[in-house]
Amino acid sequence: MTAEIICFKTPSLSAVSLAKRCEMITAGLLTLKMKVNTVTTIDCVPDVIATTLERATNRSHLVVLANGTGEISLPKDVCCRQINQHPLSNRMALQHLNDQVRKMNLTKDTRWVQSTFIPGSAKVFPDPYGPFCAFSLFFHSVHYVILPDRCHDIKGLLDELILPYIAGLYSLCYACVTIKVFGHTKERLEPMLLRSQHRHNFMAKMWEKDGICNIDFSAAGATQREADDYCKSAATYLQNNLQADVFEVGKRSLAQATVGALRTIGATVATAESCTGGMLSEMLTSISGSSQILELGICAYSNRVKQEAIGVPEKILQTNGAISKETAAYLANGIRKMAGASLGVGITGVAGPDKSENKPVGTVFVALCDAHHTWIRSINMSETADRDEVRAYTTNVALDLLRRYAVFSPSVMPNYCQDGTLSTFSDQPKLPNPFDSFNAFGQDSQLPDQNVSAFLVDVGSFSQPETSKAVTEPLVSDIPLFTDSDEEMPIHPQNDQVHQPNMPDFFTEEQPTHPIKASKKAKHKSPGKLWLIVTAVLMVATVGMILYFLGISNEGKIIKKAQTLYHSLGTAEAFSTFRAMNDDFRAWLNIGNDTVDLPVFVHEDNTYYSSHNMNGKRSHYGALYFDNKLSTDSPNSKNMVIYGLNQKDRSMFGCLSRYQSADFLRQNSIIRLTTADGVRYYQVFAILITNARAEDDNGQVFSFVRSSFSSASEFEQWKAELLRRSLYTSGQSLTQNDSLLALVTDSDAFKDARFVVVAKQFEPGDQSEVIYTANAAPQYPAAWYKERQKQ
């Protein structure tokens, strides 16, 4: 099979971009084992185009024309005349153009409509990353593929649409995966890739910029699974060798990976930047969801601001200089304390073009600190690096430090950085904090825009007293375990509306509506009354916040008392005691060393305990609960499912998302479920992000546990699908006779997403060592990919 590539020079495409585009197309075709005869770059002159196209047609099976359907339609028109077909207005292409222009907020050019005129026999490929369409034609035993000249992501278009289509023409399947690495150069990675290529059947292409290497693996196989396995084996090989230096397997940027990791551990960040001039804050805030992690960013450029605003001691600036690891450390610690954040980042250095403090261009120090330690990364770039390169690389170093801290825990930092002899900061002065009034209200300074009485009832519901069931055992009568508080809290009987957590039945497609609606903002005709209204709102909000946090504290007391009682009794006595208090009690769940240590309930209403605590009372926390069709009460089902809310303070199932960390998985891979019949042990088998609504994944909801299969082949297909979707592989066997336990909570990966941990039951003594390996390219629901395209 032979191919030819013809690229057209257009005003909208630079020579460098054109060469890169040709290189990408060539690499893709070589992956498909095609022989690329020539790659030709020509001007858009009708006679030249016609002659070049005729020669390519006579000697190749496939002709790819790059840059032919956008602003300049001449190549397309010449091609159509050459194969005796006329372009017609294509409804799909026109609709795609209008949709993308609106979605991408582009200014529509009237000439773009020309791109929607496509021969009627063509197969159209709407570019998911741009407003134009590619298309293919078949004429006289030759396939023509024509790519648009305005392509925002040529690689995405090739990998997702064009190359799989070409592979299908020749009975092949195509797969690709991208691994992103920070802290390595192309020269250092190329020998590793060459060694890997001797073992695995794949093609690799590498791009490097600002310290980040993007490595694109692609492969072709007789089946899709074969092609996927080629890519995954290569990616796994690289991950095993590079470990923490790999920050993404997929499309996320370093900033996206960093924000995601910080959100997972619930960390907040404050930044004090000098030479980067706020670029780190800009990169963080460009990512959706950064409002949950970024507290404050200051561009501390002058020494006066470093000293007076952030508290860098004058003697440090005089002795060590503004460009020093000491100054970077004091910047990080000062900004962390000022903002009340859990992490602080300080950056200082010489971006150029001239030296500063007799230090060469490219000398930069990046410090990261938490409440206990400071880590410093020294940068010494080439003096030939320009100002933009120094600032961009430094920003990526800071992002990578934050990511490593969040994903691999602080314990790995000393091996990567200079550790903090500067962690005490005894001589850093105590500055007046301009954010004290902000911190008095916690992380959110905005006042609730809800109906006041409903808001207070919502908060008071945590502590509404209720008489528990009578218990005859003397041991229990002396310990008021399931009372909501030691003192009664005031309630508002005139309004019984209560906040419903955003956690629906996992097998329904509708989210429950929030009963408390935001009230309309009042129109104030008299400015003189404004201060009265503001004062009243502040007072109400303050009282509401106090009641809210008292309620949360109360929930913690309930849980703690239940844990104390359970662990003070034998299993049989504990179960009879808890069943006497709440007949819905069924089991006790333990993960790791107190990672999860909670009772599990069941109710005929499958969502009841998503909004009620273990007393059966309204609660934001809820309780852990079995799916009533897959529980200890379902004798015909060997599998069980437990749900819990994803609380941000890591109560209930708020810790499950931490299973995305390999260290956390290894330390918490064993799950114990104690029932009235005894203790059952489970080993984590698969971890996946899935959807609750069919429309979020092409009309399907994956069944992460199944109890019956019509045949052995159906079971093998389901197991293969489970492993494809899992974030980790473990090498454990799985048969139809094995019992499974699934732990499910809500996820912020996309709307109505679910985070699922599937574990396999084992008998003590039969367990063998399990080694978890990250899945290089797990399969996610379609909504997951759409969400990342938005980001």
N, C-alpha and C positions, 0 to 999 in steps of 0.2 A: 504494500500500500504506500503510495507516494503522495506527498502534499506540497503545496506551494503557497507562500504567503506574499501578498501584495499590500504594501502600506502606502497610503497617500498623504502627502504633505498638505496640511491645512493651516490656516492662520491661527486657529484656536489651540494648536498643539505644538509645543516646543520640540526641538530636535532631540533633546534628552528624553522627554516623555515618549516620543515616537519610537526611539531605540528601545526603551524599556518595554513598551507595548509589544514590539516585535519579539523581544526576548521572552516575554511571558507566553505568547502564543506558541513560539517554537518549543519551549520547555513542555508545554501541555501536550503538543502533538508527539513529541519524543516519548512522553510517558505512555502514550497509546501505541508505542512500537511502530510509529509511522516514520517513513523516510522523508525528511524535508529536503526537497530538491534545491530550492532557492528561496531567499528572502529578499524581495525587491522593494526599494523605496523610490517612488516616482512622483513627479508633479502632476497636478490635475489638468492635463492637456488631453483633449479627446483622442487624438491620433496615438499618443503614447499609451494611453490607457487601453485602447483597442488592441494595439499590437502586443502589449505585455499580456493582456488577458488571453489572447488567441494562443500565444506560445504556452502559457500555463495550462490551458485546456488540453492541448495536444500531448502533454507529457505527464500529467498528474491525474490522480483519482479525486483529489480534494483541492479546492482553491479557496483560501480564506482571504477576503478583502477587508482590511482594517481601515476604518474611517470612510464610510461611504453613504451614510444615511442621514446625517445631521444637517448642519448649516449648509454644507456644500453637497448637493445631491448629484453632481456630475458623474462621479464614478458609478453610482447606482444606475443612472440613466444609460450610460455606455454599456454596462453589464447587461441590462435588460434588452437593449437593442442587439447585443451580441448573441443572446440566446433566444431572441425573437419573442419576448414577452413584454407586455406593457404594464407599467405600474398603475394601480388603482387605489382610490382612497380606502384605507382599511379601518373599519370601525374600532377594532380592538386597539390598534396603534393610536388612534385619535383619542380614545377614552383614556388610555394610559398616559398620553401626553398631558391631557387636561388634569388628570388626577395628581400626577407627579409635580406639575407646576404649582398646583394649589398646596400640596403637602410639603414641598421643599421651599415654598415661598419665593419662587423664581419670577422674574419679569419675562413674560412670554414674548418671544420674537415671532412676528407673523411668518417669517421664513421657515420656522420650525415645522409648520404644517406640511411642508414638502416632505418631511421625513415619514409622514404617515401614508404616503402613496407607495404601495408595495404590490408586486405581482400577485394575482389571485391564487396561484398555485403554491405560493410560498408558505413555509411554516414560520410563524412569528414568535419571537422570544422577547417579551417585555423586560427591559432592564430594571431589576429591582432597586438599583442605586442611581438611576437617572431617568430623564423624561423620554428617551428615545427607545426604539426597539431594534433588535437584531433580527435577521431572518435568513432562511436557507432555501435553496432551489436545487432541483435535480434536472439536468438536461444533458442528453447524449452521454449517459454513463458517468457523468462528472457531477459531484456535489459542490455547490457554491455556498459559502457561509459569509454573510456580509454584516460587519460589525459597525455600530454607530461611531461617529467621530467625536461626540461629546459624551464620554463615559466617565462617570465619577469614580467608579471602582471597576476597572477592566478585569482585575483578578476575580472579583466576586462574580461578575457576569460569566466569565470563562468557567470557573469551578462549579457553579451552581446550575448553569444551563447549557452552555455551548459544548464543553468537553464531554459531559455525560451524553449529549445528543450524538456527537461524532462517534463516541465509543459504541453507542447502540447501533450505528450504521454498520459497524464491522463486528457485531456480536460480542462486544466487550462491555465490561462495566468499569466505571471510573470512580475513584475515591480520592479525597484530599484532606489534609489536616495541617493546621498551622500551629507551630510552637513558638512562643515568644520568650526570649532570654534577655536578662539584663546582666551586664558586667563582663561580657566576653566579646572579643573581636572576631571578625570573620576568619582571620588568620589562625586564631586559636581553635575555632570550631571546625574548620574544614578537614583537618586530619581525622577528627572523630567521625565526621559524616562519611568520609571515605571508608573508614573501617566498618561502619554500619552498612554501607552499600554493598560490601562484600557478603554480608549475611542476609540482607533483606532485599526484596525485589521492588525497588521504588526509585523515584527521581526526587532530588532535593534542590531547592533554589533558596538562596539566602540574600536578605537585604539588611543593611546596617545603617542606623542613623541615631545619633545622640545617645550612644551606649546601648541601644536596643537592637537585637538581632531577630528578625522575623525569618523563620525557617519553614518553608513550604514543602511538605511531603506530598507527593501524588503517586498513584499507582493504578494499574489496570489489571483486571483479572477476568476469568471466565464467568465468575459469579460476583455479585455485589459483596458478599461476605468475604470472598477471597481478596478482592481489592481493598476492602476495609481492613482486613487483617494485615496486609502488607504495610499499610500506613500506620496502623496502631503499633505493630511490632517495632517499626523504626522510631516512632515517637516515644514508646516506652523505653527503648534503649537509650535515647537521648536524655529522657527524664531521670532514669536511674543513675546516669553519669553526672548530670548537672545539678540534681537535687533542688535546693532552694533557689538556684539561679533561674529556674523556669518559673515565670510568673503567670503564664496563661497558655492553655491549649484551646485555641479557638480565636475569636475575633476581638475580644475585649482589649482595650488599651491598658497601659500600665496604670494610668489614673483610675480607670474603671475597676481594675483588679484591686487597687489599693483601697478605694472607697468601699468596695464590697467587703473586703477583709476587715476593715475597721468597723463597719456596721455589724458584722457577724459577732465580734467580741464586745460590742457596745462601747467602744472607745471614742473619746472626743479629742480634738486637736486644736492647738493654737500655734501660729507661725509668726516668727520675727525674721524678716528677710532684708538683707542689705543688697548684695550685688545682683540678686535675681529680681529685685524690684517688684515683688508681689506676684511673680510668675507661678510660684507654688500654690498660692491661694487661688489664682485664676484657674489652674489646672484642676484643682479639687472642686471648685464651684462650677466647672463646666460639666460635671457629672451629676445626673439625676440622683437624688438621695443624699447629696453632700450636706444638706442642711442638718442631717442627723449627726454628723461627725465634726464639722468645722465650727468652732466657737468664735475665733477671732484671728485676723491676719493684719499685721502691721508691717509697713515698709520702713524699717529703721535705718535710713541711709546715713544720716550724720551722726558723729560721735555724741553730740549733745542729746539727740533723741535716744541713742543707745543708753546713755547714762541717766538722763532725767526721767525718761518715760518707762524704760524697761529695767533700769537698776544695775547696769553693768558698772562695777566699781571703777572710779577714776584711776586708781593705781594699776588696775588691769589694763586699761587703755593706754596708760603711759608706759608701763613696763613691757607688756607683751604686744601691744598694738591692737588696732581694731581688727586687723586681719590675722587672727590667731585662733587656735583651738579653744583657748580659755574664753575669749570673747564669744565665740559661737556657743559654748556651753552655757555661759551666763545669759545670753539671749534666749536660749531654749528654756532654761529654768524660769527666767523672769516672765516670759510671755505665758508660760503654763500657769504660773501662780496668779498672774493678773486676770486671766480668763477663767480660772477654775476648771481647766481642762485636765484630762488624764495624761495627755502627751503634749510636749512642746518641741518645736523645731526651730533651731537657730541657724542662719546661713550668713556667712561673711566671706568675702574674697575679692579677687581682682579679675574683673571681667574684661578689662582692656578698654581702649587699645594701648594704654600706657601702663607702666609699672606704678605700684602704690606701696608706700612704706618700704621701698627697695625690694619688694617681692614681685616676681615675674608674673606676667599675664597667665591666667589659668590656675593660680594658687587659690584654692577655696577650701573652707572648712564647713562641714555640715554636722550639726549636733542634734541628737534626739534624746529626750529625757522623759522619764516617768517620775513618779513620786520618790523613787529610791535610787535610780542610777542614771548616768549620762553616758551616751555612746557617741563617738566622734569619728567621722569619715573624712579623711584628708584626700583632696583632689589635686593632682599636679598634671594639668593638661599641657600639650605642646604650646610653646609661645606663639606658634603660627596660627593657633585657633583664634577665630574672630569672636567678637563680643557675643553674637547671637548663639554661637556654638557653646561657649562657656556657660551661658545662662541656661540654655536648654538642657545640657548634660547635667549641670548641677541640680536643676529641678527634678530630673529623673532620678538622680541619686537620692534626693530627699524622699521622693515617692517610694522608691524601692526600700529605703530604711523603714518607713512606716509599714509597708507590706510585710517585710520580714518579721518585724515585731509582732504584727497581728496574726500572721499565719503560723509562724514557727516558734512563737513564744520568746520572751526576753532571754531565755537561757542560751539561745544560739547567737546572740548579738556579739559577745566578746570575741568569738572566732572570726567575726567579720569586721569589727571596728576596734578602735582604741577604747578600752573600757574606762569607766569614769572615776578617776581619782578626784574628779571635780564635782562629786555628787552632793557634798554637804552645803556649799555656798554659804558658809558662816558669815562672810563679810559682805554678802549681798544685802543692801539696805531694804528695809520694809517700806514700800511706797504706798501712798494712798491709792486704793483701788477704785478707779472710776466706774467699775462695774458692780460695786457692792449692792446697789439697789436692784440691778438686774438679777444677781445671784439670789437675792432674797425671794424671788419668784421662781427659782429653778431655771431650767433650760429654756423655757418659752416665756418671753416677756409679753406676749399678746394676751389680752384678757379674753375669757370665754364669751363668745357672742351667742349664748344660749338663753333661753327663758330662765330667769333667776330661780324661781321656785322649783322648776323641774330639775335644774342643776343641783340644788341642795338636796332634793329628795334622792337623786341619783347617788350622791355621796353618802347620805345618811343610811342608805340601804345596806351598806357594809356592816353596820352595827345595830341593826334593828333587832331587839331582843326577842327570843322565842324560847318557849319551854321545851326542853328535849324530852325524849321518851324516858319513862321511868325505868330504872335499872336496879335489880335486886342485889347484885354482888356488892359487898361492903367496900371492896377495893375501888370500884368505880364511883360509888356514891360520894366518896371523899374528894374526887378530882373532877371538877366541872370542865371536862375536856372539850365538849362540842358546843359550849356556849360561845357566842361570838365575841364577848368582851367581858372584862371584870366589872365594868361600870356601864350602865345603860346610857345610850346616846339618844339625843332628841330626834324625833322623826316628824314627818309632815304628812299626816293622814289625808290632807285635802288633795293630794296628787300622788298617785301610786305608779306613775311612769318610772321605768327603770332602764338604764342603759343596757342594751343587748350587745355582747361582744361580737366581733366580726368573724364568727366561726360557725358556719352553717352545717347542716347535715352533709356529709362528704359525698353523698350519692344523689344530691339534688343539684340542679343547675341555677337555682335562684339564691341570692344572698338575702338574709333577713334585713328588712329595712330598719333604720335607726329611728326609734320612736320620738326622739328629741330633735326637733327641727330648729335650725338657727332662726332667731327672731329677727324681724326687719329692724334696720337701724332707725332710731327716732330722728325726726327732723326738728332741730332746735331753732326756734324763731328768736329766742332771746339769748344773745351771747353771754349775758350776765349770769345766766343759770348754768352755764357749762361746767363751772368748777364744782357746783353742787352735784351734778350728774356724775362727773368723773370721780369725785370723792365717794359717792354712793356705790358706784361700780367697783372701785378699788376695795372698799370694805367688804362687799358681797363676795368678790373674787378671793380675797384673803381668807374669809371664813370658809368659803367653799374649798380652797386648797387645803386648809387645815383639816377639815372633815375628811377630805379625800385621802390624805396621807395617813390620818388616823385609821381610816377604813382599811387601807393597805396593811398597815402595821397589825391591825386586828386579824386580818387573814393569816398573816405570818404566825401569830400566836396560836391560832386554831391548828394550823399544820404542825407546829412544833409540839403542841400538847398531844396530838394524835400520834406523832412519831415516838414520843417518850413513852406513852402507854403501850403502844404496839411492841416496842423492843423490851419492855419490862415483863411481858407475859410470854408464856409458851404459845405455840402456834394455835393449838386447839382452843385455848382459853381466849386468846386474842380475837380469833374469828367469832366465837360466840359473843364476846363483848361488843365487838364492832357491829355485828349483825343486829344485836339488841338495840344499838343506838340508831342504826340506819340499815334497814333490811335490803337496801340496794348494794351493800358492800359485798364484793366478790373475791378480791385478790389484793396482794401487796407487791408493788413493783420496785425492784432495786437495780440500779445501773451504776457500776464502778463504786468508788468510795464516796457514797453520799451524793453522787451526781444527780441521781433521782432516787428518792426514798419516800414513796407516796402510796396511798390506798387507791384502788381502782373500783369503780362502781358500774352498774348497768341499770338502764331504765327503759320502759316501753317506748318512751319518746326519745329517739336517738340523739336529740340535740339538748336534752334537758340539762345535762351536766356541763354543757358549754357555757351556761349562764347561771348555774347554781353551785354552791360550794358543798362540802361533804355533809353539811347540816341540811341540805336541800333548800338553802336560802339563796336569794339573788346575790350574785357576785361577779365582779369583773374577772376574777381569777378562774372561776369554774373549778372543775375537778377532773381527774383522769377518768375515762369511762370506756367500756367495751362497746364495740358495735354490737347491738343486741341480736344480730344474726350470726355473729362470729365471736362467741364469748364462751365462758365456762358453762353457761346455761344451754349451749348448743351441742348436745352430745354427738350429733352426726357430723360435726365439722371438726377436723383435726387442726384447723388454722384459726387464729384469733387476731383481732385488730383492736388496738387501744388508741383513743384520740385524746388530745390535750391542747390547750391554747398555747401559742408561742409568745409567752410573756417576756417583755424586754429585760426584766430583772432576772431572767433565767429560771423563774419558778415554773411550775407545771412542766410543759415541754419546751420551755424557752431555751433549753440547752441543746436540743436535737440538731439545730443547724450547725453546731460546732463539730458535728461528725464530718464536715467538709475538710477539717484539719486531720492530716494523717496521724499526728501525735495524739490527738484526742481520741481518734478511732482505736488506736492500739491500746490506749489506757482504759477504754470503756467498751471493749468488744463483747464482754460477757454480760448478759441480761438475766436476772433471776426473777421469776414470777412465782410467788407463793400463793397457792390456793388451798381450799379446805382439804384437798387430797394430798398435798405435799408441795415440794419445791420442784419447779421445772427450770432447766438451764437452757439458755439460748446463746448462740454465737452469731454476731452480725454477719449476714451473708451478702446483702446488697443495700445500697443507699441511692435514692433517686429523687429527682424533682419531677413531679407529675402534675396533671391538671384534674380539676374537679368537674369542669364543663366540657362537653364533647366538642363544642365549637372552637375550643382553644387548641385542639390537636386534630384537625382535619376530620372531625366527626367521630372521634373515638376517645374513650377513657380507658387507659390501660389498667387491667386487673392485676394489681401487684401481689395478691394472694389468690390462689384458686385451689379448690378442694377436689374437683373432679375433671377428668379429661376423657374424651371419647376413645382415644388411642394413645399409644406410646409416642407416636410422631407428633401428635398435638401437644403433648407435654413438653417434648424437646423444643418445639417451636416457641412455646411460651417461656421456657427457661432461657433460651437464647435471647429472646426479646428483653427479659428481665436483666440479663447480663449486659446487653447492649446499652440499656438505660442507666445502669449502675455507675456511680462515680468512682467506685473501686472494684477490683477483682481480687479474689482471695484463693482461688484454686480449690475451694471446697466442692465436694460432690453434692448433688441434689437429686433425689428420686421422688417418685409420686407418693411414696409411703412416708416421707419426711413431714414433720409438723412445723409450721411457720408461725411466727408472731410478728405483726407489723405495728410499728409505732408511727403515728401520723399527726402532723401539726400543720398550721398554715405557714406559708412562705411568702416573702416579698419579692420573689424572682419575677413574678408577673401577677396580674390580678387573678385571684382565686387559685393561686398555685398551692401545691401541697408538698411538704418535705416528708419523705417516707424512709424509715429504717426497717428493713426486712431481716429477721433473724431466724436461724434454723435451730431446732431443738436438738440437744445432744445429751447423752448419758454420761455422768461423771465417770472418769476413767477411760472413756472411749475417745476423748478429745485429743486431736493431734495439733501440733503447732500450725498456726495460720499466719501467713504473711500477706499483708494487704499491699496491692500495687495500684496506683492511680490509673484509671481508665483514660487513655490518651484523648479519646474523642467520644464521650458518652452521648447518647441520643436524648435530646430534650423534646418536650412538646413544641409544636409550631409557635405557640405564643411566646415561648422563651426566646426564640430567635428574633421574633418581631420586636420584642422589648429591647433587645440589644441593638437592633437597627435604629430604634428611636434614640438610644443613648449615643 
